[in-house]
Amino acid sequence: MKKLIDKYTGMSAEKKIVFNTTVGLCFSALLATGKLFLGIFNDFDLCIVAMYTFAMLFAKLQCLIGIKENTNARKRNTIVALSLLTSSIVYIAFMARLFFVQRTPSTYTLNYVVLLAFIAFAELGFAVAGMIRTKRKGLYYRNIKIANMGMALIAILTTQMSLLDFTETKNTDIYNAFSGIAVGLFIALSALYVFFAPKISLVGRESNVFVGEGTQTVATDGQGNVKILLVSSRVYGSYVYVAKLDGKTLSGEIRQEASLWKKMHVALKILCCVLSEILIFVWLAGYLVFFLRCINLPAQLERKMKTLNFSKPDLQKTISSQCAIAETPDM
């Protein structure tokens, strides 16, 4: 057992993601299959739950195959996006039925509800942390975490329904329906992001070279080093273009500076963890705005460089226009 633990802890972050996803995929597929069979004979709602679960799992399976084979990247990415979109449509329809069909409240014990809530928020926390850790490790890894995020939000909504059944005496189907539709729309938007990510994501497009035209107005530190601000954020970490000017050629890469979390004292980090159930939704809302501001940073950089009389060499323009999904690290 110790050897297995040591082997796991010695894995790279990419290999841990693949291993955890594979194990989770098998376990979730087994549970979904059980729900499907129970639904066929007892409760049709379980069949619907199994359907959107299988769609999510199929998206994650395509990511695992893509990491292993690293072929047909664009086609496989489209399949992942369609799987997530299918899951969102099924889930929205499943929750929207509560507007018309009254659900029979379930009876749960306090211990069961607390355990369910703990698991759901743990899933959400791991999903958010995973998306942050994998943002530079290839789009397949991020797609896995996006699918995990969708499943975590569904788990949280299931917890909400259980809590309302436990604490409320009146029917709460309307509240659950609106919440379910919101979660479904989030998954649908995530599917759209997965589809367009190869064109708007920074992954694989960090390095950029520009050539000066005429009189350049870029400022250096006296040694040819250039730093250009693209998107400013003290909380999430600003994006900057760090480059070196050699004659008329400016070569560098887009980097993200340290976020507020990385700069925080340990005591403040502990306080944030204590208040996580409140702060995480504020953080997510702010991150959504930050994400929208950071869409297609290479294009933003190119526009900014044009104002400084710099342009991309023709060869790099060709390569950028043909860029699909960035290569994933070797396993």
C-alpha positions in Angstrom: 0.0 0.0 0.0 2.8 2.4 0.9 4.4 1.8 -2.5 1.1 2.6 -4.3 0.8 5.8 -2.2 4.4 6.8 -3.0 3.9 6.1 -6.7 0.8 8.3 -6.7 2.4 11.2 -4.8 5.3 11.0 -7.2 3.1 11.4 -10.3 3.1 14.7 -12.2 0.0 16.9 -12.0 -1.0 15.7 -15.5 -0.8 12.0 -14.6 -2.7 12.5 -11.4 -5.5 14.2 -13.4 -5.6 11.2 -15.8 -5.6 8.7 -13.0 -8.2 10.4 -10.8 -10.4 11.0 -13.9 -10.1 7.3 -14.9 -11.0 6.0 -11.5 -13.9 8.5 -11.1 -15.1 7.7 -14.6 -15.4 4.0 -13.8 -17.2 4.6 -10.4 -19.6 7.2 -11.9 -20.4 5.0 -14.9 -21.2 2.1 -12.5 -23.5 4.4 -10.4 -25.2 5.8 -13.6 -25.8 2.2 -14.9 -27.4 1.3 -11.6 -29.6 4.4 -11.8 -30.6 3.5 -15.4 -31.7 0.0 -14.4 -33.6 1.2 -11.3 -35.2 3.9 -13.4 -36.5 1.4 -16.0 -38.3 -0.6 -13.4 -39.2 1.9 -10.7 -38.7 5.7 -11.4 -38.3 7.2 -14.9 -36.6 10.3 -13.3 -33.6 8.1 -12.6 -33.3 7.3 -16.3 -33.1 11.0 -17.1 -30.5 11.5 -14.4 -28.5 8.6 -15.9 -28.8 10.1 -19.4 -27.2 13.5 -18.5 -24.6 11.7 -16.4 -23.6 9.5 -19.3 -23.3 12.6 -21.5 -20.9 14.2 -19.0 -18.9 11.0 -18.6 -18.6 10.6 -22.4 -17.1 14.1 -22.6 -14.5 13.1 -20.0 -13.8 9.9 -21.8 -13.1 11.7 -25.0 -10.7 14.0 -23.2 -8.8 10.9 -21.8 -8.6 9.3 -25.2 -7.4 12.7 -26.7 -4.6 12.9 -24.0 -3.5 9.4 -24.7 -3.6 9.5 -28.5 -3.2 13.2 -29.3 -4.9 12.8 -32.7 -8.0 14.3 -34.3 -7.8 17.2 -31.8 -10.4 19.5 -33.4 -12.9 16.7 -34.0 -12.5 15.3 -30.5 -12.9 18.8 -29.0 -16.1 19.2 -30.9 -17.4 15.9 -29.6 -16.7 17.0 -26.0 -18.5 20.3 -26.6 -21.6 18.5 -28.1 -21.6 16.0 -25.2 -21.6 18.8 -22.6 -24.3 20.7 -24.6 -26.5 17.5 -24.7 -26.1 17.0 -21.0 -27.2 20.6 -20.4 -30.2 20.3 -22.6 -31.4 17.1 -20.9 -30.8 18.6 -17.4 -32.6 21.9 -18.3 -35.6 19.8 -19.5 -35.4 17.6 -16.5 -35.6 20.6 -14.1 -38.0 22.6 -16.1 -40.6 19.9 -15.7 -41.0 21.0 -12.1 -42.9 24.0 -13.4 -45.7 21.6 -14.5 -45.3 18.4 -12.4 -45.1 18.5 -8.7 -42.3 16.5 -7.2 -42.9 14.3 -4.1 -40.6 15.6 -1.4 -38.0 13.1 -0.1 -37.5 12.4 3.6 -33.8 12.6 4.7 -32.1 12.6 8.1 -30.0 15.5 9.2 -26.8 13.4 9.0 -27.5 12.5 5.4 -28.1 16.1 4.4 -24.9 17.4 6.1 -22.9 14.6 4.4 -24.4 15.4 1.1 -23.6 19.1 1.5 -20.1 18.4 2.5 -19.5 16.1 -0.5 -21.0 18.6 -2.9 -19.0 21.6 -1.7 -15.8 19.5 -1.7 -16.5 18.6 -5.3 -17.0 22.2 -6.2 -13.8 23.3 -4.4 -11.7 20.6 -6.1 -13.3 21.5 -9.5 -12.4 25.2 -9.1 -8.9 24.4 -7.8 -8.4 21.9 -10.7 -9.4 24.5 -13.3 -6.9 26.9 -11.9 -4.0 24.3 -11.8 -4.7 23.0 -15.3 -5.0 26.3 -17.2 -1.6 25.9 -18.7 -1.6 22.1 -19.2 -3.6 21.8 -22.4 -7.2 22.1 -23.3 -8.1 18.5 -22.8 -7.1 18.8 -19.1 -9.2 21.9 -18.7 -12.1 20.3 -20.5 -12.0 17.5 -17.9 -12.2 20.1 -15.1 -15.0 21.9 -16.8 -17.0 18.7 -16.9 -16.1 18.2 -13.2 -17.4 21.7 -12.5 -20.7 20.9 -14.2 -21.1 17.7 -12.2 -20.2 19.5 -9.0 -22.8 22.2 -9.6 -25.4 19.5 -10.2 -24.4 17.9 -6.9 -24.8 21.2 -5.1 -28.3 21.6 -6.6 -29.2 18.1 -5.4 -28.0 19.1 -2.0 -30.2 22.3 -2.1 -33.2 20.2 -3.0 -32.5 17.8 -0.1 -32.0 20.7 2.3 -35.3 22.3 1.2 -37.1 19.0 1.6 -35.6 18.7 5.1 -36.3 22.2 6.3 -39.4 23.5 4.4 -43.0 22.4 4.8 -44.2 24.1 1.6 -43.5 23.0 -2.0 -40.2 24.4 -3.3 -40.3 23.0 -6.8 -40.3 26.5 -8.4 -37.0 27.5 -6.6 -35.4 24.2 -7.6 -36.6 24.6 -11.2 -35.0 28.1 -11.6 -31.8 26.9 -10.0 -31.6 23.8 -12.2 -32.1 25.9 -15.4 -29.4 28.3 -14.2 -27.0 25.3 -13.7 -28.0 23.9 -17.1 -27.3 27.2 -18.8 -23.9 27.4 -17.2 -23.0 23.9 -18.6 -24.3 25.0 -22.0 -22.1 28.1 -21.9 -19.2 25.9 -20.9 -19.9 23.7 -23.9 -19.7 26.8 -26.1 -16.4 27.8 -24.5 -15.0 24.3 -25.1 -16.0 24.6 -28.8 -14.4 28.0 -29.3 -11.5 27.6 -26.9 -8.9 26.6 -29.6 -9.4 30.0 -31.2 -9.8 32.2 -28.1 -7.7 30.4 -25.4 -4.1 31.5 -24.6 -3.0 27.8 -24.4 -0.3 27.2 -27.0 -0.3 30.9 -28.1 1.7 32.5 -25.3 4.8 33.2 -27.4 4.5 36.2 -29.9 7.0 37.9 -32.2 6.5 41.4 -33.7 8.5 43.4 -36.2 8.7 47.2 -36.0 7.4 49.3 -38.9 8.7 52.9 -39.2 9.1 54.7 -35.9 8.4 52.5 -32.9 6.9 54.0 -29.7 7.4 51.0 -27.4 9.1 51.9 -24.1 12.0 49.8 -22.7 13.9 49.7 -19.4 17.2 50.7 -21.1 18.3 47.1 -21.7 15.7 46.3 -24.3 13.2 44.7 -21.9 9.6 45.5 -22.6 6.5 44.9 -20.4 3.1 45.7 -21.8 -0.1 45.5 -19.7 -2.9 43.7 -21.4 -5.5 43.0 -18.7 -5.2 44.5 -15.2 -6.5 42.6 -12.0 -5.1 42.8 -8.5 -7.3 39.9 -7.4 -6.8 37.3 -10.2 -3.4 38.4 -11.5 -2.8 40.8 -14.4 -1.8 39.6 -17.9 1.3 41.2 -19.4 3.4 40.8 -22.5 7.1 40.4 -21.4 9.5 40.7 -24.3 13.0 41.6 -25.5 13.6 44.3 -28.2 16.4 43.3 -30.6 16.7 45.9 -33.3 13.3 46.1 -34.8 12.2 42.6 -33.6 10.2 42.3 -30.4 10.1 38.7 -29.1 8.4 37.5 -25.9 5.4 35.8 -24.3 2.2 36.6 -22.5 2.4 35.9 -18.8 0.0 36.1 -15.8 1.3 37.8 -12.7 0.8 36.5 -9.2 -2.8 36.6 -8.0 -3.9 38.1 -4.6 -4.2 34.6 -3.2 -0.5 33.9 -3.8 0.5 37.2 -2.2 -1.7 36.6 0.9 -0.3 35.9 4.3 -1.1 32.4 5.6 -3.5 33.8 8.3 -5.6 35.6 5.6 -5.7 32.4 3.5 -7.0 30.4 6.5 -9.7 33.1 7.0 -10.7 32.9 3.4 -11.0 29.1 3.7 -13.3 29.5 6.8 -15.5 31.9 4.8 -15.2 29.9 1.6 -18.9 29.1 1.3 -19.7 32.8 1.1 -16.6 34.0 -0.8 -16.5 31.3 -3.4 -19.6 32.6 -5.2 -18.3 36.2 -5.1 -14.9 35.0 -6.4 -16.6 33.0 -9.2 -18.7 36.0 -10.3 -15.6 38.2 -10.4 -13.7 35.5 -12.2 -16.4 35.3 -14.9 -15.9 39.0 -15.6 -12.1 38.6 -15.6 -12.4 35.6 -18.0 -14.5 37.6 -20.4 -11.9 40.4 -20.4 -9.2 37.9 -21.1 -10.8 36.3 -24.2 -8.3 36.0 -27.1 -5.4 37.8 -25.4 -3.1 37.2 -28.5 -5.6 39.2 -30.6 -5.7 41.9 -27.9 -2.0 42.1 -27.9 -1.8 42.3 -31.7 -4.2 45.3 -31.7 -2.2 47.0 -29.1 1.0 46.4 -30.9 -0.4 48.0 -34.1 -0.9 51.2 -32.2 2.9 51.0 -31.4 3.8 50.5 -35.0 4.6 46.8 -34.6 3.1 43.9 -36.6 3.4 40.1 -36.7 5.6 38.5 -39.3 3.6 36.9 -42.1 4.8 33.4 -41.1 3.5 33.7 -37.6 0.2 35.1 -38.8 -0.2 31.9 -40.9 0.7 29.7 -38.0 -1.7 31.5 -35.7 -4.6 31.3 -38.1 -4.1 27.5 -38.4 -3.7 27.0 -34.6 -6.1 24.3 -33.2 -5.8 22.7 -29.8 -2.4 23.0 -28.2 -0.4 19.8 -27.8 -0.9 18.1 -24.5 2.2 17.1 -22.5 3.7 13.6 -23.0 2.3 11.1 -20.5 
